[in-house]
Structures are given as C-alpha cells and as structure tokens.
Amino acid sequence: MDSEDDVLDTSRLKFSGDFDEQVQEVMEHIRLQREEVEGFNSLITDLYHVLSPVWKDIQVLAFGSIVTGLGLRTSDVDCYIQLPPWLHPPEKSFVIKAKKILMQHQHLFQNAFAIVHAKVPIVQVFHVPTQVYCDLSFNSPAGVANSKLLTYLLNSNKKALYLAILIKYWSKIHHLTGTNLMSSYSLTLLVIFFLQQINMIHPVMDLQENVEESYIDEWNSAFSTPEQSNKDDKSMYKLLGEFFKYYKTFEFDKYIVSLYLGRPVARELFTKVETVPSNFVRYKTNVGVKNLKPLRLDTVMCIQDPFQHNRNCALAVYAKLGQTISAQIQRAVSIYENDSERIFLKKLLTETPDHSPLAKKKKKNRPPLNGVKKNYRHNEKLRNVQQNFRQNYHYRGRNQGNWRGERRNIH
C-alpha cells in the first residue's frame, strides 16, 4: 500500500478544472484501488483457515473503513473474530493465543503483536500477501453493526460518501484524527449528523421503528434500510462549505450530538436518568435499572454512539485538541467565504505551519516486509468492487458455503 506521506502529500495534486473535477482527482489520489480491495478477501480467508482449526465454528467479520467505503490507501483492516457461544474464557487469553497461532504461519502473517492492556485487547499483524496490517479483536460485534449502519447511511448517496472522505482527509492533513487524537469514527458521525440537519439522512430512531430488535451488549442494533433522500439541490462545494459553517457555530459545550434523534440534545437533560428524553427508552432501562454507566458529559465534545447511547465517542478530544479543531474549522469557513470556489479545495487541504503543542511529527511508515512497494493505477470499476466486498465480507468457511451477502442479525 502507499505510504502515509505519499497519500497526505497534496503537492502531487494539480487541483485543475472545476470543483467537482478537483474532488474526483482527490478521490483517485487517496482512495483504495481495485487490487487492494480484492486483496482483503484473501486476508479474511487466510485468517479463517489459520484460526478455525483451533477454534471451531468461528466467523471472521471485517468492519471499519474498509467496509464502509471510507478506506484510504493507508488504511489498516479491522476484523472481529466471532467465537461460538460456548467459548467464554477471559478475552486476553484469546488475544495471546491468536498471536501464537498467527506466528506459526510466517508465510502469511508476520510481526504479530498482542495489545492486552487496551480497553479492547487486539492483535496487530501484517498480512504478507496483501502487504496490509490488520487488527483482530474478540471483544464485541458492535463494530460490525456500526459499520453496517454507516455503510447504509453513506453509500446511498454519492455526495454523502465523498463528503465524509474529504472531511476524513482534511482531518488527517491537519493532524486532528489519529492515535491519541480524535477518532475517524467520531468525525464520520459529525458528517452524518450534519447531513441529518439538511434532511439528506434519516435519524436512526426512525430507522429502528417497526423493526424486530436485535441486541448487542444490551443495545438495539437493528435498523431498516429505506431509500435515502437523493436531493441534488446542493453541490459538493456547498455541502463541504456548509459542513464547516454548521460546526463553527455549534455549541459543543451545551449540546450532545445525537444521531439517534437526528438533532442536538441539551447536555443537562442527561445529567439525571429522570430528565433524559422519553425517546431514549433503552437508555433509561440500561442505566436506570441495569446500572450500566451513564453517558460521559465531562468532555469537550459529546458525540453519542447511534446504537450504544451511553457511549461518548469523543472522549479522546481533550481541551487543546478541541481548540485546534475549532481553529481549523474557522479557517475552513474563512476560506469558503473569502476565496473562490476554484481554489477552496486546494487551500483547505494545504497544511498550515503549527507551532502549538499539538503539532505532530510525521508518522513513520510501516514499510512492506518484502521491500516491495506496490504501484496501483486508478480503475473505474473500483466502486463496484468495493460494493461487492461490502456485501460479501462475511466468510463462513468451506463447509458452510463461501462468501455470502445475506444480512444477519447478531445476538
């Protein structure tokens, strides 16, 4: 895969033509290519064949940006290993054992590293055939369910997906997302929430009406998939500019970003279970009766997970980072309001000198272990390949049929 420095180097872009042509050039520069997406199928297959002899009846489920279509050329692959229900040893033991198993197959997997003391223990490993890094977890299928939701919400409208990718790229250029920074997931939720405000995307609450409930970790993850609004009255240029204008004035200190309701919710309402809006029936039950932890409110931002309503996805945004994010949003609005459409994208994606404590050193790239750097070309069939992968990332093993695209409730 391309190095992070190569992908984040906007000097390689010409920014010629009109705004939509510039957006297309950026997409071709940063998005995963056909060969890469096809390679992920072999990664999932190899994981299954290496791990299944030890743990019978497992399922390997991909999730994250690779599934949602938000993957960049620097993206790793996230996989959840779903074990059969009769296996319930401590989670750390799974991670340690998985590392040992993977290291026995050096022709497929190398540099396996177990991170056992994280909130979600994982195994990081390098897949030799595809030159891709992969994170394996055994904790919960919640990430798989969230990825299905984001895939539906973003891929029903090309403008929505492109907006989310542009914002993700902008955030990486300006060092707003990444390790010990804001998560790309929480930033994507901000994009979806903005699109809910202009009625391009349904509130999650509406999607869960009249649908049989399916629970993961005490939270309903079922949703319907009605056709989204495909209104084309706003150009990509206006969508991008209005995204920044919306969050420039958003009062994060007073309101919760709630994709479930599709509108801001006053923080003070969540200080007590009794004052939580009546729409949050499951929250009242889980927090008030089952004594699950309440939603964290002592943070710079509060971005509520669309399914798990007691989870604040913006916990990593500390004060100085919040100030930096705000400053970059204000800068984006200034460019949008004071410069022409033709140069907006180029200025937006140009890194500014930053002498603050948040200025990040360039991340060292993880080079391919065999020393080979792949040279990918843009392929017009990429979109179809990605869609096919999203529909078929659930591998169930030879004896149960190969790749399958049916929807499945996860309990």
C-alpha positions in Angstrom: 0.0 0.0 0.0 1.1 3.6 -0.5 2.9 5.3 2.4 1.1 7.8 4.5 3.5 10.6 3.4 2.6 9.9 -0.2 -1.1 10.0 0.4 -1.0 13.1 2.5 1.3 14.9 0.1 -1.2 17.3 -1.7 1.6 18.7 -3.8 1.0 15.7 -6.0 -2.4 17.1 -6.9 -3.0 19.6 -9.7 -6.3 21.0 -8.4 -7.3 21.8 -12.0 -10.7 22.1 -13.5 -13.9 22.9 -11.6 -14.6 21.9 -8.0 -16.2 18.5 -8.9 -13.2 17.7 -11.1 -10.9 18.5 -8.3 -12.8 16.3 -5.9 -12.6 13.4 -8.4 -8.8 13.9 -8.6 -8.5 13.8 -4.8 -10.6 10.6 -4.6 -8.3 8.9 -7.2 -5.3 10.0 -5.2 -6.4 8.8 -1.7 -9.0 6.0 -2.1 -8.2 2.3 -2.1 -7.7 0.8 -5.5 -9.3 -2.3 -7.0 -6.4 -4.6 -6.4 -6.3 -3.6 -2.7 -10.0 -4.2 -2.1 -9.8 -7.5 -3.8 -6.8 -8.5 -1.7 -8.8 -8.0 1.5 -10.9 -11.1 0.6 -7.8 -13.2 0.7 -6.8 -11.7 4.0 -10.2 -12.7 5.6 -9.9 -16.2 4.0 -6.4 -16.7 5.4 -7.4 -15.6 8.9 -10.3 -18.1 8.8 -8.1 -21.0 7.6 -5.4 -20.3 10.2 -7.7 -19.8 13.2 -10.6 -22.2 12.5 -8.6 -25.4 13.2 -8.0 -24.1 16.7 -11.4 -22.5 17.3 -14.2 -24.5 15.5 -17.2 -22.6 14.0 -15.6 -19.2 14.2 -16.6 -16.4 11.9 -14.3 -13.6 10.6 -16.1 -10.3 10.2 -14.5 -7.3 8.7 -15.6 -3.8 9.9 -14.5 -0.2 9.8 -13.4 2.0 6.9 -12.7 -1.0 4.6 -16.4 -2.0 4.8 -18.0 1.5 4.9 -16.1 2.8 1.8 -14.1 5.3 3.8 -10.9 3.5 3.5 -7.8 5.4 2.3 -4.7 3.9 0.8 -3.1 4.0 4.3 -6.0 2.2 6.0 -5.5 -0.9 8.0 -8.1 -3.7 8.2 -10.2 -4.3 11.3 -11.6 -7.8 11.9 -13.8 -9.2 14.6 -13.4 -12.9 15.4 -16.7 -14.2 16.4 -16.3 -17.3 18.5 -19.0 -19.9 19.1 -21.2 -19.1 22.2 -19.8 -22.0 24.3 -16.3 -20.3 24.4 -16.1 -17.7 27.1 -12.6 -17.6 28.6 -11.0 -14.3 29.5 -10.6 -12.1 26.5 -6.9 -11.5 27.0 -6.3 -15.2 26.6 -7.8 -15.2 23.1 -5.5 -12.3 22.0 -2.4 -14.0 23.3 -3.3 -17.4 21.8 -4.2 -15.8 18.4 -0.8 -14.1 18.3 0.9 -17.5 18.8 -1.2 -19.2 16.1 -0.5 -16.4 13.6 3.2 -16.5 14.2 3.2 -20.2 13.2 2.3 -19.2 9.7 5.2 -16.8 8.8 4.5 -17.2 5.0 1.1 -15.5 5.6 1.4 -13.4 8.8 4.3 -11.6 10.4 5.0 -9.0 13.1 2.1 -10.3 15.3 1.8 -8.1 18.4 -0.7 -8.6 21.2 -2.0 -5.5 23.0 -3.7 -7.0 26.0 -4.0 -4.0 28.3 -6.1 -1.8 26.0 -9.7 -1.2 26.6 -10.4 -3.5 23.7 -7.5 -6.0 23.5 -6.3 -6.7 20.0 -3.7 -8.5 17.9 -1.9 -6.4 15.3 -0.5 -8.4 12.5 1.0 -7.9 9.0 -0.6 -9.9 6.1 2.3 -10.7 3.7 0.4 -11.5 0.5 -1.6 -8.2 0.6 1.1 -6.1 2.4 -1.7 -4.9 4.8 -1.8 -4.5 8.5 -4.8 -6.0 10.3 -6.2 -5.5 13.9 -8.0 -8.5 15.3 -10.4 -8.2 18.2 -12.6 -10.7 20.1 -14.5 -8.2 22.3 -17.8 -7.4 20.7 -19.6 -7.4 17.3 -20.7 -3.8 18.0 -18.1 -2.5 15.5 -19.5 -4.8 12.8 -23.1 -3.5 13.4 -21.9 0.2 13.4 -20.1 -0.4 10.1 -23.3 -1.8 8.6 -25.2 1.3 9.7 -22.5 3.7 8.3 -22.3 1.8 5.1 -26.1 2.2 4.6 -26.2 5.8 5.6 -23.2 7.0 3.5 -23.4 4.8 0.4 -27.0 5.5 -0.5 -25.8 9.0 -1.7 -22.5 9.5 -3.5 -22.2 13.1 -2.2 -22.6 11.9 1.4 -19.8 9.4 0.9 -17.5 11.9 -0.8 -18.1 14.5 1.8 -17.2 12.0 4.6 -14.0 11.0 2.7 -13.0 14.7 2.1 -13.5 15.6 5.8 -11.5 12.5 6.9 -8.7 13.5 4.5 -8.8 17.1 5.8 -8.6 15.9 9.4 -5.5 13.8 8.7 -3.7 16.5 6.8 -4.2 18.9 9.8 -3.4 16.2 12.4 -6.9 16.2 14.0 -7.5 12.4 13.9 -5.3 9.5 14.6 -3.5 7.9 17.6 -4.3 9.9 20.8 -6.4 12.3 18.7 -10.0 12.4 17.6 -11.1 9.1 16.2 -12.1 8.9 12.5 -15.3 7.2 13.6 -16.4 10.2 15.7 -15.6 12.6 12.9 -17.7 10.5 10.5 -20.6 10.7 13.0 -20.3 14.5 12.8 -20.6 14.3 9.0 -23.7 12.1 9.2 -25.2 14.4 11.9 -24.7 17.4 9.7 -26.4 15.6 6.8 -29.3 14.8 9.1 -29.8 18.5 9.7 -30.3 19.1 6.0 -32.6 16.1 5.7 -30.3 14.0 3.5 -30.1 11.2 6.1 -32.7 9.7 8.4 -32.5 9.8 12.2 -31.5 6.4 13.5 -34.6 6.4 15.7 -36.8 6.4 12.5 -34.8 3.5 11.1 -35.5 1.4 14.2 -39.3 1.9 14.2 -41.3 -1.3 13.4 -38.2 -3.4 13.1 -37.5 -6.6 15.1 -35.0 -5.7 17.7 -31.5 -7.3 17.7 -29.4 -6.7 20.8 -25.6 -6.4 21.1 -24.3 -5.6 24.6 -27.8 -4.6 25.8 -28.3 -2.1 22.9 -30.6 -2.5 19.9 -28.6 -2.6 16.6 -31.4 -3.5 14.2 -32.5 -0.9 11.6 -34.4 -0.8 8.4 -32.9 0.5 5.1 -35.4 2.7 3.3 -34.3 4.8 0.4 -32.5 7.9 1.5 -33.1 11.3 0.1 -31.1 11.9 -3.1 -31.8 15.6 -3.3 -29.2 17.2 -5.6 -30.0 20.8 -4.8 -26.7 21.3 -3.0 -23.4 20.9 -4.8 -20.4 19.2 -3.3 -18.8 22.7 -2.9 -21.8 23.9 -0.9 -22.0 20.7 1.2 -18.4 21.0 2.2 -18.5 24.7 3.0 -21.8 24.4 4.9 -20.4 21.5 7.0 -17.8 23.8 8.4 -20.2 26.7 8.8 -22.5 24.4 10.8 -19.9 23.3 13.3 -18.3 26.7 13.5 -21.4 27.9 15.5 -22.3 24.5 17.1 -22.3 24.8 20.9 -20.5 21.6 21.8 -20.3 22.7 25.5 -24.1 22.8 25.7 -25.3 20.1 23.3 -24.9 16.4 22.6 -24.6 15.3 19.0 -27.3 12.6 18.8 -27.6 10.7 15.6 -30.3 8.6 17.2 -32.7 11.6 17.4 -31.0 13.3 14.4 -30.8 16.6 16.3 -28.9 18.3 19.2 -29.9 17.3 22.7 -29.1 19.5 25.7 -26.4 18.0 27.9 -28.2 19.0 31.0 -31.0 16.5 30.1 -28.6 13.6 30.6 -27.3 14.6 34.0 -30.1 12.5 35.5 -31.9 9.5 34.2 -35.2 11.0 35.1 -34.7 14.0 32.8 -33.4 12.0 29.8 -35.8 12.5 26.8 -38.5 9.8 26.6 -37.3 8.7 23.2 -34.3 7.0 24.9 -36.3 4.2 26.4 -33.4 1.7 26.2 -31.1 4.2 27.9 -33.4 4.6 30.8 -33.6 0.9 31.2 -29.9 0.1 30.9 -28.7 3.0 33.0 -31.6 3.4 35.4 -32.4 -0.3 36.0 -29.5 -2.4 34.9 -26.9 0.1 36.3 -24.8 0.5 33.2 -22.5 3.5 33.2 -24.3 6.8 32.1 -23.2 8.9 29.2 -20.0 10.8 29.9 -20.7 14.5 29.8 -17.4 16.0 31.3 -15.8 16.3 27.9 -15.1 18.9 25.3 -17.4 17.2 22.8 -20.1 14.7 23.4 -20.9 12.6 20.3 -23.3 9.9 21.2 -23.0 6.5 19.5 -26.0 5.8 17.3 -26.7 2.4 19.0 -25.0 2.4 22.3 -26.5 5.6 23.8 -24.3 5.6 27.0 -21.1 5.8 24.9 -19.5 9.2 24.2 -17.4 8.6 21.1 -15.4 11.9 21.6 -13.7 11.0 24.9 -10.3 11.4 23.2 -10.9 15.1 22.4 -9.1 17.0 25.1 -9.2 20.8 25.6 -6.2 21.8 23.4 -7.2 19.4 20.7 -10.7 20.8 20.8 -9.2 24.3 20.3 -7.2 23.1 17.4 -10.2 21.5 15.7 -12.2 24.7 16.3 -9.4 26.8 14.8 -9.2 24.6 11.7 -13.0 24.8 11.2 -12.9 28.6 11.5 -10.0 28.6 9.0 -12.1 26.5 6.6 -15.1 28.8 6.9 -12.9 31.8 6.2 -11.5 30.2 3.0 -15.1 29.2 1.9 -16.4 32.7 2.5 -13.5 34.8 1.2 -11.9 32.8 -1.6 -13.2 31.5 -4.9 -14.7 28.0 -5.5 -11.8 27.1 -7.8 -9.1 27.5 -5.0 -11.2 26.4 -2.0 -10.2 22.8 -2.0 -6.5 23.5 -2.6 -6.4 25.9 0.3 -8.4 23.7 2.6 -6.1 20.7 2.0 -2.9 22.7 2.4 -1.2 22.0 5.8 -0.6 25.2 7.8 2.5 25.7 10.0 1.7 24.7 13.5 4.0 25.5 16.4 1.5 24.5 19.1 2.0 21.5 21.4 -0.4 19.6 19.1 2.0 19.8 16.1 2.7 16.2 15.2 5.8 14.7 13.8 5.3 12.8 10.6 4.3 9.3 11.4 6.9 6.7 10.4 5.6 4.5 7.7 5.4 0.8 8.2 7.2 -0.5 5.1 6.3 -3.7 3.4 8.3 -6.5 4.9 9.5 -7.8 1.5 10.6 -4.4 0.4 8.2 -4.2 -2.5 6.2 -1.1 -2.9 3.1 -1.6 -5.0 2.2 0.8 -7.8 -1.6 1.0 -8.2 -3.5 2.6 -11.0 -7.0 4.1 -10.8 -9.7 1.7 -12.0 -13.2 2.8 -12.9 -14.5 -0.5 -11.6 -13.4 0.3 -8.0 -16.8 1.4 -6.9 -18.4 -1.9 -8.0 -15.5 -3.9 -6.4 -15.9 -2.1 -3.1 -19.7 -2.6 -3.1 -19.1 -6.3 -3.8 -16.7 -6.6 -0.9 -19.1 -4.8 1.5 -21.8 -7.3 0.5 -19.6 -10.3 0.9 -17.3 -9.7 3.8 -18.9 -12.4 6.0 -16.9 -15.5 5.4 -18.4 -18.7 6.8 -15.9 -21.4 5.7 -15.8 -24.1 3.1 -18.2 -26.4 4.7 -20.9 -23.7 5.1 -20.6 -22.1 1.6 -18.1 -19.4 0.6 -18.7 -15.7 0.6 -22.3 -14.8 1.4 -24.1 -11.4 1.2 -27.2 -12.1 3.2 -28.0 -9.7 6.1 -27.8 -11.4 9.5 -28.9 -10.3 13.0 -26.1 -10.6 15.5 -27.0 -11.6 19.1 
